[in-house]
Amino acid sequence: MSAVPHAKAHELEEGRAFTPRFDAQGLIVCVTIEAATREALMVAYMNQEALDKTIETGIAHYWSRSRQSLWRKGDTSGQIQKVVSLRVDCDQDAILLAVEPGGDGKACHTGRKSCFYRRLEGGGASPRLVFEDQA
């Protein structure tokens, strides 16, 4: 992404205008957390349509990069995410959604509550992933 001129950067960082900055593919990263616990649930992408539908309906919509299609979270899994708040980062190139998860509250396609169910342990030549939450 190219540098933002100082005046424009100041407006992005301190202004009240919502002007999300999509990348060259027309996407913006979205971190989704559970509103009640603040636990990270997932990271996905939105295009303009997904962002608009999320704001309009109050239900999280994302852009599936693998399927190249709009995806309303929960349509197939029942894990609909009701938006409690939407935040934007300082330079408006990332979204933070706080949601109330529906269904049994499992946001990950693996059947886990969170997509962040492994942590890195060790270091050097032999780091490994340790499971925090079994499916």
C-alpha positions as a LaTeX table, in Angstrom:
\begin{tabular}{lrrr}
\hline
Residue & $x$ (\AA) & $y$ (\AA) & $z$ (\AA) \\
\hline
Met1 & 0.00 & 0.00 & 0.00 \\
Ser2 & 1.39 & 3.41 & $-0.85$ \\
Ala3 & 2.17 & 6.03 & 1.74 \\
Val4 & $-0.64$ & 8.38 & 2.71 \\
Pro5 & 0.16 & 12.10 & 2.47 \\
His6 & 0.43 & 13.77 & 5.89 \\
Ala7 & $-2.79$ & 15.83 & 5.60 \\
Lys8 & $-4.73$ & 12.78 & 4.45 \\
Ala9 & $-3.14$ & 10.63 & 7.19 \\
His10 & $-4.21$ & 13.16 & 9.83 \\
Glu11 & $-7.80$ & 13.06 & 8.55 \\
Leu12 & $-7.81$ & 9.22 & 8.52 \\
Glu13 & $-6.38$ & 9.06 & 12.03 \\
Glu14 & $-8.21$ & 11.93 & 13.69 \\
Gly15 & $-11.26$ & 12.61 & 11.52 \\
Arg16 & $-14.81$ & 11.40 & 11.91 \\
Ala17 & $-15.31$ & 10.27 & 8.30 \\
Phe18 & $-15.53$ & 6.51 & 7.83 \\
Thr19 & $-13.33$ & 5.93 & 4.79 \\
Pro20 & $-12.17$ & 2.31 & 4.83 \\
Arg21 & $-9.04$ & 1.63 & 2.78 \\
Phe22 & $-9.35$ & $-1.52$ & 0.70 \\
Asp23 & $-6.24$ & $-3.22$ & $-0.71$ \\
Ala24 & $-5.42$ & $-3.70$ & $-4.40$ \\
Gln25 & $-7.78$ & $-6.71$ & $-4.51$ \\
Gly26 & $-10.61$ & $-4.61$ & $-3.06$ \\
Leu27 & $-10.41$ & $-6.27$ & 0.37 \\
Ile28 & $-9.99$ & $-5.15$ & 3.95 \\
Val29 & $-8.94$ & $-7.45$ & 6.80 \\
Cys30 & $-11.50$ & $-8.02$ & 9.54 \\
Val31 & $-10.66$ & $-9.34$ & 13.00 \\
Thr32 & $-13.74$ & $-10.73$ & 14.72 \\
Ile33 & $-13.96$ & $-11.03$ & 18.51 \\
Glu34 & $-16.67$ & $-12.19$ & 20.89 \\
Ala35 & $-18.23$ & $-9.08$ & 22.41 \\
Ala36 & $-18.75$ & $-10.55$ & 25.89 \\
Thr37 & $-15.29$ & $-12.08$ & 26.39 \\
Arg38 & $-13.18$ & $-10.07$ & 23.89 \\
Glu39 & $-11.74$ & $-13.43$ & 22.72 \\
Ala40 & $-10.43$ & $-13.46$ & 19.15 \\
Leu41 & $-12.70$ & $-15.69$ & 17.09 \\
Met42 & $-11.49$ & $-15.35$ & 13.53 \\
Val43 & $-9.84$ & $-13.24$ & 10.85 \\
Ala44 & $-11.49$ & $-12.85$ & 7.47 \\
Tyr45 & $-11.74$ & $-10.32$ & 4.68 \\
Met46 & $-14.48$ & $-8.00$ & 3.52 \\
Asn47 & $-15.03$ & $-6.32$ & 0.21 \\
Gln48 & $-17.21$ & $-3.22$ & $-0.11$ \\
Glu49 & $-20.39$ & $-5.29$ & $-0.50$ \\
Ala50 & $-19.65$ & $-7.41$ & 2.59 \\
Leu51 & $-18.90$ & $-4.31$ & 4.66 \\
Asp52 & $-22.06$ & $-2.57$ & 3.42 \\
Lys53 & $-24.24$ & $-5.62$ & 4.18 \\
Thr54 & $-22.68$ & $-5.99$ & 7.63 \\
Ile55 & $-23.48$ & $-2.37$ & 8.45 \\
Glu56 & $-26.96$ & $-2.55$ & 6.88 \\
Thr57 & $-28.09$ & $-5.83$ & 8.49 \\
Gly58 & $-26.12$ & $-6.00$ & 11.73 \\
Ile59 & $-25.03$ & $-9.54$ & 10.75 \\
Ala60 & $-21.40$ & $-10.27$ & 9.84 \\
His61 & $-20.73$ & $-10.74$ & 6.12 \\
Tyr62 & $-17.34$ & $-11.58$ & 4.67 \\
Trp63 & $-15.70$ & $-12.12$ & 1.29 \\
Ser64 & $-14.53$ & $-15.66$ & 0.67 \\
Arg65 & $-11.22$ & $-15.46$ & $-1.16$ \\
Ser66 & $-11.27$ & $-19.18$ & $-1.95$ \\
Arg67 & $-14.81$ & $-19.18$ & $-3.36$ \\
Gln68 & $-14.66$ & $-15.60$ & $-4.65$ \\
Ser69 & $-18.11$ & $-14.91$ & $-3.24$ \\
Leu70 & $-19.97$ & $-13.04$ & $-0.54$ \\
Trp71 & $-20.47$ & $-15.09$ & 2.61 \\
Arg72 & $-22.89$ & $-14.36$ & 5.43 \\
Lys73 & $-21.43$ & $-16.05$ & 8.49 \\
Gly74 & $-23.79$ & $-18.77$ & 9.65 \\
Asp75 & $-25.72$ & $-19.48$ & 6.45 \\
Thr76 & $-24.48$ & $-23.07$ & 6.38 \\
Ser77 & $-23.17$ & $-23.54$ & 9.94 \\
Gly78 & $-25.87$ & $-21.75$ & 11.94 \\
Gln79 & $-23.12$ & $-19.66$ & 13.57 \\
Ile80 & $-24.65$ & $-16.28$ & 12.67 \\
Gln81 & $-22.67$ & $-13.40$ & 14.15 \\
Lys82 & $-24.74$ & $-10.45$ & 15.40 \\
Val83 & $-22.62$ & $-7.29$ & 15.29 \\
Val84 & $-22.37$ & $-5.44$ & 18.60 \\
Ser85 & $-19.78$ & $-2.93$ & 17.43 \\
Leu86 & $-17.59$ & $-2.19$ & 14.42 \\
Arg87 & $-14.30$ & $-0.39$ & 14.87 \\
Val88 & $-11.70$ & 0.71 & 12.36 \\
Asp89 & $-7.97$ & 0.98 & 13.03 \\
Cys90 & $-5.97$ & 4.21 & 12.91 \\
Asp91 & $-5.38$ & 4.26 & 9.16 \\
Gln92 & $-8.69$ & 2.61 & 8.31 \\
Asp93 & $-7.25$ & $-0.48$ & 6.63 \\
Ala94 & $-8.49$ & $-3.02$ & 9.18 \\
Ile95 & $-11.88$ & $-3.67$ & 10.79 \\
Leu96 & $-12.55$ & $-5.01$ & 14.29 \\
Leu97 & $-15.98$ & $-6.59$ & 14.73 \\
Ala98 & $-17.31$ & $-7.42$ & 18.18 \\
Val99 & $-20.08$ & $-9.99$ & 17.77 \\
Glu100 & $-22.54$ & $-12.13$ & 19.65 \\
Pro101 & $-21.97$ & $-15.59$ & 18.16 \\
Gly102 & $-25.07$ & $-17.60$ & 17.34 \\
Gly103 & $-25.68$ & $-21.31$ & 17.33 \\
Asp104 & $-23.33$ & $-23.13$ & 19.66 \\
Gly105 & $-20.83$ & $-20.26$ & 19.41 \\
Lys106 & $-18.23$ & $-22.09$ & 17.33 \\
Ala107 & $-16.78$ & $-19.62$ & 14.85 \\
Cys108 & $-14.16$ & $-21.90$ & 13.28 \\
His109 & $-14.93$ & $-24.26$ & 10.40 \\
Thr110 & $-13.03$ & $-26.96$ & 12.36 \\
Gly111 & $-15.79$ & $-26.99$ & 14.98 \\
Arg112 & $-13.94$ & $-24.90$ & 17.55 \\
Lys113 & $-15.07$ & $-21.69$ & 19.22 \\
Ser114 & $-12.08$ & $-19.78$ & 17.86 \\
Cys115 & $-9.83$ & $-20.18$ & 14.84 \\
Phe116 & $-6.92$ & $-19.43$ & 17.21 \\
Tyr117 & $-6.80$ & $-22.81$ & 18.95 \\
Arg118 & $-3.03$ & $-23.42$ & 18.67 \\
Arg119 & $-0.09$ & $-21.59$ & 20.18 \\
Leu120 & 3.56 & $-21.70$ & 19.20 \\
Glu121 & 5.82 & $-23.37$ & 21.73 \\
Gly122 & 9.56 & $-23.66$ & 21.67 \\
Gly123 & 11.79 & $-21.79$ & 19.37 \\
Gly124 & 14.98 & $-21.99$ & 17.43 \\
Ala125 & 15.14 & $-24.94$ & 15.06 \\
Ser126 & 12.14 & $-26.84$ & 16.47 \\
Pro127 & 9.10 & $-24.67$ & 17.18 \\
Arg128 & 5.83 & $-26.57$ & 17.29 \\
Leu129 & 2.14 & $-25.88$ & 17.60 \\
Val130 & 0.38 & $-26.91$ & 20.79 \\
Phe131 & $-3.40$ & $-27.35$ & 20.79 \\
Glu132 & $-5.23$ & $-25.25$ & 23.34 \\
Asp133 & $-8.71$ & $-26.45$ & 22.46 \\
Gln134 & $-9.49$ & $-29.90$ & 21.07 \\
Ala135 & $-12.30$ & $-30.22$ & 18.52 \\
\hline
\end{tabular}
